[in-house]
């Protein structure tokens, strides 16, 4: 695969974890980078680390992608600076484990913007340009929770379900226009977001249920560049999805009532 010296990849949520690995591995492939995060010091630091390793341009940009107009502002930044995006990685997100009505109004608005409005509108703006050029790639980070509607994950799982369904529809719409859209649906990733003990993390990684950001990014990019509509890494994740699908709502209500989970 030949990468033009003028080609840019836009990676959101690139200051750490999965997003940083996407950026790093795209730089390995020869892409210039526009990396975005709301963490100012961290995104500048990651940009410098990538520049030190690879002969590509890396532009760090501080943006709050949970704002309603964030996608439009980011697109206009690219247009104003003549940055042509060939690869869009919609990775920015927050993991959340709390009852919907117990959360604040501002948080609920933020996660809906961050997981739904911003990635959809970035795909809208940049997808049009990709279709006109008959070349481009869009990767949306969904989750296996997109199939799991359980307590305390109402907004998280529902927004990830949106990204899964949105990506499949967009994949079909844009495939024959030369644009590949891929949804990646990981299970647990060793990013420190889940408050899992070190012992449990080691066991999870040993049996293959928990993966590393590096492996996940590699599998996600491989699926995207091969033109796949969806990738759910890990055999155990498929097993988990099957088992959860067998649970009736009445049992989940009992689990809630008995404070089992």
Secondary structure, DSSP 4 states (H G I P E B T S, - for coil): ----TT-EEEEESTTSHHHHHHHHHHHHTT-EEEEEES-HHHHHHHHHHHHHHSSS-EEEEE--TTSTTHHHHHHHHHHHTT--EEEEEE-------S-GGGS-HHHHHHHHIIIIIHHHHHHHHHHHHHHHHT-EEEEEE--GGGG---TT-HHHHHHHHHHHHHHHHHHHHHGGGTEEEEEE----BSSS-S---HHHHHHHHHHTSSB-HHHHHHHHHHHHHTT-SEE---HHHHHHHHHHHT--HHHHHHHHHTT--
